[in-house]
């Protein structure tokens, strides 16, 4: 494996994920910044680092390349890696336009190479475990999904490329949440309606976003992303309402305090806990019980799980491209969301009933 991009995400996610998969040998990394190359080379004992992606691929000949750079460079670097006969795992957001996505998917098809986008949230246990139970019919049919984020983190607080984005929250973060909605519903949305008001001066990007999505089968998803809230931070909260129960999924730190009656002790028992990773809880008849929890963040381990799937799909004589085609549709929906925010109209992604 060769890694393009040796910034913060490489140290937090990509390289730890590769270390967790014994079948992966990292043969090199590249980054135009010398300081980043030295830091990652020292921390992860990289065998070789380069200033350019072309030189890295030519000299190390990786089978798989991870494109872990800002989205504006994804097209050029994915095109380079595929043209040099590498399989590609591209970070999200996938591309900047649907036309770029179509060209890259066609190149992967023509080169007979696997191409996937690292929307790794669906590989986190709170989401994958919920989906497994949903598939078994434990909760009944899912019909309504709510997701919300609240924090004070406008782009001015970013010290990297995110701070320069005009299409900020929906494009950079919303792709994860939309991918999860499609994962649970096993369908792409029929329509999208987005409102991005500007209630405070000084923030020109979409720091406050409300999204409504219609899905086939009379199902809805509603997202509320607020990056200018002074409330306690919630990285990603989600509730999936089903016929028999609801499931609350929390990502990015969970603190809970509860007071339960103990029959044995004949007195109330105070319970408290804090999880830095996340949790999924089933809610039914006014009660709540945990079905999955993680004390530590799962971003790297979820990427490792995605890499295991990637390696298994690399073995196919003709690599499957269904997953990246869905990533293309998610990109199209997000861009349609910005169109909706501009026009004030719902955008239909499928023929209107």
N, C-alpha and C positions, 0 to 999 in steps of 0.2 A: 504494500500500500504506500502511495505517495500522498502527502498532504499539501494542498495549496492554501496558504494562509496560516501564519503562526502567531496570530494575535491572541487575545484573551480567551476566545471560545475554544481555540486549540488546546490550551492548557487546562481549561475547566471541563471540556466535554470530549473533543475528538481523540486526543492522545490517551487519556484515561480509558476511554471506550475501547480503543484498539488494544491496549494492554490487557483488557479483560477477556479478549477473545484469542485463545492460543493459536488459532489457525492464521492469524494475521501477523505478518512481519512488516514493520515500518522500515522502508528502505530509504526514505528521504523526505524532506520538507522544503518548502520555499516561501520566501517572503521578501519584498523589496527593502524592508527595514532591517538593517544589520543588528540592531539591538534585539529585535524580536527573534531573529535567527539564533543569536548567541544564547539568549535566555532559554528558549525551548530546547536547543541542542544540549545545554548543560543540565536542565531539569529532567529531561526524558532520555538522555543519552542517544540522541538521534545520530545515526551513522553518517549522515551527510545533509548539508543544507545548501540552498542555492538562492540566488537573487531572482531568478526567473523560472516560471513553470516549464517553459520549453526545455531549458537545460536540465532541470530535474528529471523530467520524463525521459529525455534522450539518454541521460547517463545512468539512470537507475532502472528504467524499464519496468515500472510497476504494472501489475494487472488491474489494480483498482486505484482510482484517484478520488480523494475527497476534496470537493471545492468548498472551502470554508472562508470565503472572502465576502465583502459587501455585495449586495444584490446587483449593483450596477455592473459588476465584472463577471457575473455568472455565465452570461451568454458566451463571451469571448473565451473564458477558461474552460467551460464545459465543451465548447466546440473544439478547442485545442486538444484536450484529453481524448475525446472520442475520435478525432481525426488521427491520433497517434495510437489507436487501437486499445485504449483503456476503457474499462467499465467506470461509471461515474456515479458517485453519491453526492448530490448537490445540496448545500444547505438551503433552507427557506429564508426569505421568499424566493420562489423558484426562478422567475425571470421578471423583467420589468414590463414586458408586453406579451400579449397572447401570440403575436406573430413570432417573437423570439422563441417561445415555448414550442410552437409548431415546428420551427426549423430544427431545433435541437432534438426533438422527439423523432423527426424524420431521419436525422443524421444517425441517431442511435439505432434505428431500425435498419438503415442501409449498411451500417458497419457491423450489425449483429452483436451489439453490445448492450449490456444492462444499464439502465438509467433510472434512478430513484431520487426522491426529494426527502430530506431528513425531517419530516414532520413526526418527531419521535414521541410526542405526548401519548399517542395511542399505545405505545409500548410500556408506559408506566403502569404499575400494578393496580392503582386505583381505577384506571380507565379500562385496562385489559381485563381485570377481574370482574368489573361491572358488566362488560360486554359478554363475557363468558356466561355469567348468571342470566343475563338478558336473553341470550341465545337458548338457554335451557328452559326458558319460560317461567323463571322464578318470580318475575315482577309483572308479568303480563305485557301487553303491547305498549311500547313507548309512544307518547303523542305530544309532549310539550317539554322543551328544553330551555332553561334559563342559564345564562352565564354572565358573570360580572367581575370587573376588576376595579379596585379603588386604591389610589395612592397619589402622592404629590411627586410626580416625576415627569415634568415636561421635557421636551428635547434639549432645552438649555442646560439640563443637568447631565446630559450625555457628554462624554469626553471623546467619543469616537464618531464614526460615520452616521450613526443614528441621529446625532444632534443636528445634522444638516438635511434631514429628510422633511419635505413638505407633506408627503403622504406618510404619516408616521404610525399611528397606533393600529388602524385597520389593516394596513399593508404589512407591517412588520410583526405585529402580535396577533392580529385577527385571523391570519391564515391557520395558526394552530387551533384556534377555537372552532373555526369552520370545519377544519379537518375532523375534529372530534365529533361534531354534529353529524357529518356525513358517515362517520364510522358507526355511531350508535343507530342511526336511521337506515344505514345501508342504502343510501340514495343521495343524489345531488339535489340541491334546491331548485325549485321551480321559479322562484322570484326573490328579489332582494329590495328592501327599502331602507335607506340610511339617512340619518340626520346627524350633521356635525356642526352644532352651534358654536359660536365664539363668545361665550359669556364674559370673558375677561380680556382686557387689552394685553398685548405683549406676546400672545401665543397665536401664531398664524397657522400652525399645522392642526391636524385633527386630534386634539387632546381630550375631547369629549365626544363620544360616539355612541349612537343608539342604532341598533340593527334589528330588523325584523325579516325573517326568512320563512317562506312557505315551502314545505316539502310535500312530496306526493303522499296520498293517503290521509289528507286532512290533519297534517302534523305541522307544528310550528317550532321555531327557535328564535329566541330573543336575546340579544347581547347588549350589555351596557358596560362601556369602558370609560373610566374617568381617571385621567392622569393629573387632574388639578384638584383632587379632593384632599382635605385635611383630616379625614376620618382615619381610624386605624387601618393600616395597609392590608389589603386582600389581593394577593397576586392573581389567583384565579379561583373563583367559586362557581360551582355548577350544580344545578338541580335538574334531574331527569324524572319527570312525572310519567308513571306507567299506570296501567289499569288496576294493578293489585298493590302497588307500593310506589314510593318515591325514593330516589337515590341522591344523596348529597355528596358531592365530590369536592374536596378542598386540596389545592396545590399551593405550596409555598409557605408552609408554616401554619400549624393549627394549635391553638390553646383552648382547652376545654376545662370547665369546672362543673361538677355535678354533685347533687345531694341526693343520696339514695337511702331508703330505709332498710336496715338490716334486721331480719327477724331473729337471727341467732343472738345478736348483741342487744336487741330491743332498743335500738337508738339509731339516729341518722348517721350515715357515714359520708364524709366529704371526700370526693375524689377529684384529683386535678392531674393534668398532664399537658405536655408540650411536645409537638412533633415538628421537626424542621422540614420534613419531607411532605407528607400529605396523608389523606385518609379518604375512604369511601364509607358512607353510612347509609343503612336502609332505614327509611322513615315510614311507619305504618301505625295507624290507630293512635296517633299522638305519641308514639314511642320511637326511639332511635337506637340502633345498635351498629357497631362497627363491623364491617366485613373485610376490610383491608386497611393497613396503615404502614407507614414507613417513617422511621425516625430521622432519616437522612435524605437529602435531595436525590432525585432519581434521573437527572438530566443525562449524566454520562452512562449510567447503567441502561437506560432506555435506548440510548444510541447504540450501545453494545448489542442489545437485543435486536435492534434493527440491522446491525451489521451481520449478525448470525443469519438472519433471514436473507440478507443480500447475498451472502456467500453461497447459500443453498440455491438461490435462483441463478447465480452465475453458472452453475453446473448444467443448466438446461441447454440443449442444442440450439434452441431459438429463445433468447431471453424474453421474458414476459414484460410488456410495457403498460399493462393495465393500470398499475399504481401511478406511474408518472402521467398517464393520461388523466387520471383523476386529479392529480396536482395541477394540471393545466386547467381543468374546469374550476378548481378552487381559485386559482389566480384570476380566471375570467370573472368569477362571481365577485371577488374583492374589487377589481377594477370597475365592474358594473355598479358596485356600491358607491364608489366615488362619483360615478355618473349620476346616480340617484341623489346623492347629497347636493350636487350642483343644480340639477333640474327640479328637485322636489317631487319627482315622480318615481313610482315603483318601476323597476326594470325587470322584465320577464326574461328569464334565461332559457325557458322552454316555451313551447306554444301555449298561449293563454287559453284556459278552458272556455 
